[in-house]
């Protein structure tokens, strides 16, 4: 087996592993449903088989069933709140590690490597495959927090309209969640979770505090603090929400302008190391060759 075929096989395997992890984890629901918040997700076909297989593997891990497992908070931040999320995640981690180790170990054995090389390579690939789902999960958390941050000004406008029309804060949260279901499903899901906690008997302050703590987004934490303080001191919510929405839009505009101004600085390195040498080669190359030829004739 040639080195090119081994590299091609490893590349295809990595692509298949990443696609499998995304197929199981990155479930971007178009609508907020009760099953995605408090119950197991309703899957069908191959997804059900894979999910059940990963869940059974993960349930064999003692840490997967612990209530204080920090991985549960990470999964909640990524939007996975159903009870079997942690066992499924551990099942994916072990499955990914086993597949990486098996494929590279088999490729090394077919290539004629000795036993120690196969074992060391398999162990390294198993560790890489075990850490890959967590890396993908953290990327998903950051991406979801960014989507929630972009949706907050729209949610503030809807909350302001609902409250100024005479509705209570609880009903305004419900209506805002329903209105954002199609355009901003992530924030809609968070607001729906707040509504479920309020209906379950949790105090409004605790439910809003959990809203900011789940997503780990600073802007959502500020919004939760604003709602908690307004509810505690009895201030009018409409003007406060309108001012906060204006502040967020101004800040997002300034951040966009800052990012645009940084582009020219970031372009210095690719221009200097990639484009500038090519320009020098095209412009000075013929002159250098001509000078070299002339000097060679003078030396002779």
N, C-alpha and C positions, 0 to 999 in steps of 0.2 A: 504494500500500500504506500503510495507516494505521499510526500508532505502536503502537496496541493489538495489531494483528496481528503486528508485528515483535517486541514484547515476549513475546507468547504463543508465537511460534515459537522465540525464543531460550530461553524457559523449558522448552519441550518438548525442545529440543535438549540443554540441560544435563542434564535428567533422563535422556534416552537415553544421553548420554555416561557419566554416573555409573553407570547400570545396566549398560552394556557393560563398563566397567572392573571393576565388582564381579562380573559374570558370568565374566570371564576370570580374575580374581585371587582373589577371596574364595571359595575352594573349601574349605569346612569339611567335611572328611571325617569321617564318623561312626566309622570304624575306622582304626586305624593299619595300613598295609600297607607291604610292603617297597618297592613302587614309589614311594610318596610320600617315601621317605627316601633311597634310593640311586639310583633310576632315574626316568625320565620318567613323568609321571602317565598313568594309563590313562583316556583320555577317549573319548567316542563322539559321533557325530552332528555337530551344528553346533559344538560345543566343539572338536572335532578340527580342523575347517576354520579356525576363528578362531585357534586356537593355532598351527597350522602357518603361517598367513599372518603373524601377528605375529612368529613365530620367524624366518622368512625375512627380514623387514624388519630385525629386530634384529641378525641375523648380519652385515649389511652395515656395521654400526657397529664400528670397530676396538676401541673400549673394551669392547664386550660380550664379547669373547673373551679379555680380559686376566685373568689369574689374580689379580692384585692389585687388581681393581676393588672399591672400597668398597661398591658397590651389592650385591655378592654377599653381604657380611656382613649387610646390611639384609634381604635376601630370606631368608637363613637364620634371622634373628631372627623373621621373620614366618612361618616354617615351610616355606618353599619351598627345598628343597635339591637338587632334580634338576638335571642339567647344563644344560638349556636354559632355566632360570628367568631368567637375566640377558638373553639375547637376546629372550625373550618380553616381558620388562619394557620393554626399549628399543623393541621394536616397538609396544607399547601406548602408550608416550610419544609416539612420532612419529605414530602413527595418531590419537591424541587431539588433538595439536596441529594436524594437517592438517584434521581434521574441524571443529574450532572455527574455524580460519581460513577454511575454505571456506564454512561456513554463514553466518558473519557477513559475510564479504566478498561473498557472493552476495546476502544481504539488503540490504547497503548499496548494491550496484550496482543492484538492482531499485528501491530507494527514490530513485534519481537522484543519489547522492553522486558527487563527483568522484573521479578516480583516486587522488590522494594520500590522501584520507580512507579509501578502500577499502584501500589498502596499509597504512596505519598501523593501522587497526582490525584487519585480518587478522593483522598482525604481533603486536599485543598479544594477540589471542585465541589465536594459535599459542603464544605464551609461556605463557599461562595453561593451555592444554590440555597443554603439555609438562610443567608442574610439577604438574598435578593428580594423576597416578598416584603420584608420590612422596609427596605429602601424604596420599593414601589409604593408602599403604604404611606410613607412620609411625603413622597412626592404628591400623592393624591390629597393628603391633608393640606399641603401648601396650595395646591391648585383649587381645592374647594374653598379654603379661606379667602383666596383672591376673588373667586366668583361671588362669595357672600359679601365681600367688601364693596364690590361694584354694584350690588343690588340694594345696599342699605339706603342710599338717597331715595330710590323709588319707593321703598317700603315706608320711609319717613313721610313722604308725600301722601301715601294712602292712609297711613295712621292719622295724619293731620286732618285729612278730609273726613275720616270716619268719626274722630273725636269731636271736631267742630260741628258735625251734623247732629250731635247729641247722643252718640253711642258711648257705652262704657269702654274702658280699656280692654277688657276681656273680649267683648264682641268685636272691637276694632282689630285685635290680633287675629281673630278667626277670619274676618273678612279680608284682611291683608294677606293672610296665608292662602286663601282661596284665589285671590286675584293674581298672586305671584306664582301659582302652580305651573303655568305653562312657560312663562318667560324666565323665572328665576326659581327653579325647583329646589335648590339647596336651602335658600333662606326660607322658602315656603315650608320645607320640612322642619326646620328649626322652630318656626312659629307654631306649626301644628303640634310639635312636641311640647311647647309651652302650654298650649291649650289643653292637651291631654293631662299634663301634670296639674293644672288648675282644676280640671274636672275630677281628678283623683283625690283632691283635698289638700294639695300642697299650697302653702301660702304664696301670694303673688311675688313677694320679695325673693323667696327661695327659688321659685320657678324662673324669674328673670335673672337671678344670679347664676343659675345653672345654664341659662341661655348663653351668657358670656363665657362661662368656663368650658363649655363643650367644644366650641369651634376654635378656641385659642386665638381668635382674631381680636386685636386691640380695639378696632372700631366698633365691633359688636359688643365688646365689654363696656365701652363708653356709652353706647345706646342703652344697654341694660342698666348701667349706673344712673343714667338720666331718668329712665322710667321709674327706678326704685326711689330716687330722691324726690321726684315729683309726686309720687304716690305717698311718700312718707310725710312730706311737708305740706301737702295739699295745694301745690302750685298748679297753675293752668298749663296743661300739656301742649295745647295747640301752638302758641308762640314759641315755646321751647323747642318743639320738634321742627318747626319751620326754620328757626335759626340754626339748629344743628344740621339740618339738610343743606342749608346754604353754606355752612362751614365745610361740610364734607365735599361738596362739589368744588368749592374753591381749592381745597387741599388736593383733590384729585387732579384738577387742572394744573396746579403748580407742580405736582409730581410728574405729570406728563411733559410739561415744559422742561423740567429738570432732566428727565430722561432723554428728551430730544437734543438738549444741549450737550449731553455727554457723548452723543454719537460721534461728533467730530474728534473728540479725544480718543475714543476707542478705535477709531479708524486709523490712527497713526501707526499702530503696530502691524496690522496686515498690509498697509500701504508700504511701510518701510521695509518689512522683511519679505514680502511676497511680490508686490507690484514693482517697487523701485529697482530691485535687482534685474527684473526682466527688461525694464526700460533701459537700464545701463547696458545690458547685454545687446539689445537691438541697436542702440545709438552708438555705443563706443566699440562694439565688437568688430565691425569692419575696419575702423581706424586702427585698432590695436593689431589686427592681423596684417594690415598694410605696413604699419611701422615695424613690426617684427620681420616682415619680409625685406624691407629696406635695410634694416640693421644687419640682417644676415648677409645681404649682398655686400655691404660695406666691410664687414669683417673678412669676407673672402678676398 
